[in-house]
Amino acid sequence: MSSGAKIITANDDGLGPAGSVQMTTSFNSNADYEFRGAHTGVFTTTGSNTVRDLIINNPQVDGEVILDRPLTVNRNFILTAGLLTTSSTNLLTLGTAATASAPSATSFVNGPMAKTGTTAFTFPVGKAGEGFRTIGITAPTGLATFRAEFFRSNPASGTLTGGLTQISNCEFWDLTKTGGGAVTAKVILSWEPQSPCGSSSVYVTNPLTLVVAHLVGGNWVNEGRSASTGDATAGTVTSLNNVATFSPFALGSISSLDNPLPVLFANVRAYEKSGGVQIEWSNMTEKDVAGYTVERSGNGQDFSSVSQHTATSNQNDRVDYSAFDANPASGNNYYRIKAQETTGKIVYSKILNVNVGSTTESLRLYPNPVRGNQITISMSNIKRGKYTLRVIASSGQEIFQQVINNQSSNLTQTLDLPATIKGGVYNLVINGDGYRQTRTFVVQ
């Protein structure tokens, strides 16, 4: 394997001990590597996990290449076809002179990636099944390493400051500085046709009133807007401020009439009570909401109204609501909350299932795999009382804990996991009075 050479493999094990090409000596770090199979494999280079060009070219339907080791690219990172799936352990890092090709609808980095340097850079990141959403920085004021990842989920809650009227409730980026000295840079966020939340078709309506919102110490800070590109369908917005600290970022709006960036449901739960079903929910950022409708279905598809509720605050704050269905059917009852904004836009909550009259003890968790940070649990034939829910990573680290005060024999509730949860395998452990259940789930 000579300096300047190129190797191409379509083997699903990539290179290394199990791959299509097995070498007794190290692969050359000044060579180019193209992967058309499912994995890169674990292979050794003369430059300590370094290559010159990395080409992802898996043209299969839903093609994906999984990075099986940390890798540093020193010249070109080329996205031709398929996803490159990374993790915090197996991280892709681009060196100071390295460049990256633009992402496409079928080819981007599915997970975190890092870039070292002093020049402007756009991170071609996204999430499998949700498409790409780039985040960029202008040229930093000094040498530094940044790591970026896109999340298709609700960002962490915080107080809106600096004239922010709302932030995106279904997309955000985690941009951190992991190396180098104190530097500043402007941040560039994007939106795409896939950005609207849930069933809503409305997301960005006026790019001129969009700004970069930045979560700092529990507050969403308005970093302003110095420029924008594109239109309401797709485009970018660049912060006015040079940012000195790096943490979660999201699209924000400074106009209550523009860019609805929709309703944020939380604490949605349903449970049997007094011969009926109690439904509860919170809107974490209620503003310009005309009202709510609680809907029920017998099959999870065809819904009808159970009750209607007028919005009580609309002050961009948290508001809690409850409703009671006195006449549920025996067996499965599916519930959802419909929020209608004053603009006519409609947003739905997750669908909850209550199995009325069930005598079989069970625990369900859905969806699985999880995309984003919200899951739903459904517990049947359980005692009233307090239950402790813990989510434990495969490393054994506890990343989430919540206590539920259950008032019924059947309970269904959504859980908002940490917004920065990484892709991987997790265990949900529930403990109560003589009760212990464990379920395994995957976060993509």
N, C-alpha and C positions, 0 to 999 in steps of 0.2 A: 504494500500500500504506500505509494509514493506521495510526497508533498504535491498538492495541486490535483490529485486524482479525485475521482468520484465513484461512489458505490451506490447501487440501487438495489433495494430488496422489497419483495412483495410477500415475504414470509410473515405469517401472523405472529411469530416470536421475535421478529426483528433480527438484530445482530446479537452476538454474544454466545454463551455456552449452549443455548437451545436454538439459536437462529439458523438462518440459511448459510451464513458465512461465519466460520469459527476459526479464530486465529490464535496461535500460541503466543504471539507477541501483541503489543498494543496497536490499535488502529491509529492512523496518523491524525494529529489534531489540526493539521493544515490541509485537510481534505474535505470534500463535500459529501453529504449523506442524504439520500432521498428515500423516504419510507412510503410504501404503498400497501403495507399490511396493517394489522391491528395494534402492534406494539413496536416501540423502538428497540426493546430488549435492554439488557444491562451489559454494556460493553466498555472496554477500557481504552482510552486514548492517551497519547504521549503527553498531552497538555492538561491532564487532570480534568476529565469531563468537559473537554473543549472541542468544538468543530469549527470549520470555516463557514460553510453554508449548510443550513438545515432546510430541507424541502419536504413539505407535507403534501402528498399526492395520492390520496386514497379515494379513487373515483367511485367506489361502491355506493349503493344506495345507503344513506345515513353513514357514510364512511367516517371512521374515527381512528386516529392513531393515539395511543396512550403512552405518555412519557413514563418510562420505567426507571428513570434515574435523573438526578439533577443534571442539567446540560447548559453550557454557555456557548453562545454563537458569537463569533468574532467578526463575520463579514455580512452575510445576508440570511435573513429568515424569510422563506418564500412559502406563501400559502397558495397552492395550486388547486387542491381539491380535498375536501374532508376537514374534520375538526382535529385539533391537537388538544387532548385533554391533559391538564396538568394538576398539580396539587401543591400545597405548601412544602411537602417533603420533596417531591419530584418537580422542582421549579425550573421553568425556562428563564434564562437570563441573557440579555443581549449586551454585549460589551460596548466599550466607548465608541468604537468605529462602526458598529453593526447597524444595519437598517432592517426594516420590516416592510413587507408588501402590504397593500391595503386588504382588508378582509372582504369577504363576499357573503352572500346569504347562506352558502354551503361550506364556507371555509374561514375559520377564525379560531382563536384560543379559547377553549372551554375550561376556564379556571384562571388562576393567578399567573402573572408573568412579571418580570423585572427588567429594568433598563438602567444601565450606568452611562453617564456622560454629561456633557455640558451643552448639548444641542436640543432643539425642540423635538418632541416625539409624540406620536399617536399610538396608543396601545390598541391593537386589533383584537379586543376581547369581546366575549358574549357568553351566552348560556345555551347549552344543547336544548333544542326544541323551542327556543325563544328568539334565536337570531343574534346578530352582533350589535353591540352598542359601544362605540369607541369612547375613550377618555384620553385627553391629550394635555400636554404641558408646553408652554413656551420655553425658550432656552433658559435653564436655571442660571442663577448668578454665580454658581460654582460647581465643581465636580460633586455629583451625588448619585445615589442609586435609589430608584423609585420602584415600588411594587404596586400593581393595579389589578383589580378584579371587579367584574360586573355581577350584580345580583338582581334577579327578577323577583323582587319581594318588597314588602313594606320596609322602609328604613326605620331606624330607631326613633322613638318619639322624642320631642324636645320643644322648647319654647321658641316660637317664631319671633325673630327680632329684625330690626333694620328695615321695616316696611314690608316684610314678606307677608303675603296673604295666604299662601298655600305652597306646599311642596309636593313633588310626585309621591303618590302612595303605592306605587308598584315597582319602582326602579331606583336603584342607587349604585354608586361605585365606592369601593374602599381603595383610596389612594394613600399610601404611606411612604415615608422616606426611611429606608432601611440602612443607608450608609452614606458617608461623606459628611461634610461640615454643614453649618447653618447656611441655607440657601432660600431664595424665593423664586416663584414662578407663577404665571397665570395658569388657570385651569380651564380646559375646554371640554364641555359636555355635549352629548349628541342625543337625538331622538330619531326613531325610524318608524315606518308604517306599522310595525308590530308593537309599538310602545303603549297604545291605549290599554287601560286596566279593565279586566273582566270583559263584560259584554258591551262596555261603552265604546263608541266609535270616536268620542271626543277626547282629545288630550291637549295638544298645543293648538291654540287658535290665533295667537299673536306673538311671533318671535320677538317683537320689539319690547314687550313687557316681561320677557323671560329673563331670569338672572341665575347665577350660580349660587346655590345654597350649600352651606358648609356646617357640619355638626361639630361644635367645639364646646366641650364642657357642659353638655346638656342643653345648649342653645343652638338653634339653627340660625347661622349668621348669613346676612346678605352680602355676598362678595361682589355684587354688581354685574354689569354687562358693559363690555367695551366694544363688542362686535358680535354679529350673528350672521349665519349663512342659511340658505335653503328657504323652506316655507313651512306651513303647518304640518305637512306630511313627513318631512325629514329635514334635518339641518343640524347646526351646532350653535352654541353660545359660549363666548369667551368671557371670563371674569374681568371686571374692571380692576380689582385689587390684585396686587402681587401677594400670593399666599405664602406665609412663612411656616405654618403648621399644616400637617397633612393627615386627614382622617376621612370619614365618609362624606361624600358629596352627592347632591341630587339637584334635579331641575327645580327651580322655584319661580314664583310669579309675584309681581308687585302690583297687580291689578286684580281686584275681586271680580271684574267683568270678563277677564281673559283667562285662558289656560287653566281649565278646571282641575286638571291633575287629580283624579276623583276622590270620593268619599273613602275614609279609612275605617273599616269595621274592625272591632276587637271584642274579646270576651263574649263571643256568640255561643250560647248554650241552650239546651232544651232538655227537660226532664219531666217525668210523671209527677203529678201533684194533685191531691184531692179529686181523683177520678178523671183528671184532665192532663194537659201538658202545659207546663210553664216555659215560656220562651223569653230569653234575656239577651241584650246586646248593648254595645257601646259604640258611639261614633267619636273617635279620638280627635277629630278636627271638624266639628260641625260648623258649616258655613253655607249659606244660600241653599238650604235644604227645605223643600216645601213640605215633605212628610214621608212617612214610612208605611209600608204595608207588609203585614205578616202573611205569608202564603203557605199553603199546605198541599201535599200531593200524596197519592197512594202508590205511585210508581216511580217517583223521582224525576218525572218529565213533565206531566200535566199539572200545573199549579192553579189554585184558586184562592181568593182572599179569605183570611180568617178575621183580621181586624185591621183598622187603620189608625195612625197616630200622627198628630201634628208635631213638627219640630219645635222644641221648647227653648232653644238658646240662639243658635246661629251666630255665636260670638267667637268662632274658630277655636273652641275649647272642647273638652270631653263632656259628653252627655250620656247618661245611662237610661235605658228603656226596658220595659218588660210588658209581656202580653200573656193572656191565658186562653188556651183552646179548651173549652168545656166539653167538646164532642169529638174527640179523636176516634178513629177507627181502631178496632182490635188488630194487633199486628203492627206492621211497618207504617209509620207516618213520617213523611219527609217535609222539612220546614226550611224556608229561606226568608230573608228580609230584603225587601225592595225599597231602596231609597230613591226618591224622585227630587231632583234639584230644581230650583226656580227657572233654570234654563230649559227644562224639559228632559234633561239627560237622566237616565236611569242606571243605577248601580245595584248589583245583587251581592249579598253575602254568600259565604260557603253554604252548601246544603247540609243540613243535619238530619239524622235518622233516629227516631225514638220507636223502639219496638214495644208497644203498649201490651201489658199482660204477659210478657215473656217470663218463663220460669227457669230458663236455662242460663247459667252463669257464663258470661262470655266477655271478651274484650276485643274490640276491633280498632284498627288504626288505619287511616287513609288520608290522602293518597299515598301509595308506596310503590315506586320511589317518590320522594318529595322533591318538588322543584320550588325553590324559594325557602321560606322559613316558617310556613304555617302548615300545621297538621291538625287533624280532627281525631278525637278518641271517642269511642262509644262503649259504655259499660252497661251490662244487663244483669238483672237479678243480684244486686249488691246491697249491702246494708247502708243505712244512713250513717253519716259521720264524716270525719276528716280523712282524706287520702293524700298521700305525698307522692308527687310525680317527679321522677328524676330522669334526665337524659344523659347517658354515659357514652363517651366516644370509645372507639376500639382500643385506644391507648389506656383506657381506664379512667380518664379525666371526666369529672362531672361538669357539664357545660350549662345545665339548666335545672332548676328546681321550682316547683309550684305546689302549693297546698290548695286542694279543692274541698270545700265544705259541701258535701253531697246531701241533698234533702229528699232523695227518692231512691227507688230500687233500680231505675234506669236513668242514665245520664249521657248526654252527648255534648261535647264542648270542643271549640277550636283552641289551639295553643299557638302562641306566637313565640317561636324559638328565637335565640339571639340573631340579630340581623346579619352578623358576620359569620354565621355557621358555615363551615367548609364542607365540600363534598366528601362523602365517605359513609361508612357503616356505623350505626348507632343503636343502642339499646334503650328502650323506654321501660322503666321499672316503676310499678305502682304498688304502694304499700298502704294497708289500712287495717282495720280491726279484723285480724285473722285472715287477711286477704293479701296476696302477693301475686302479681302477674308480670311477665316480661314479654316484650315484643321487639323484634329486630326490624329496623327500617333503614332505607338508603336515602341519602340526600344527594341529589345530582347537581 
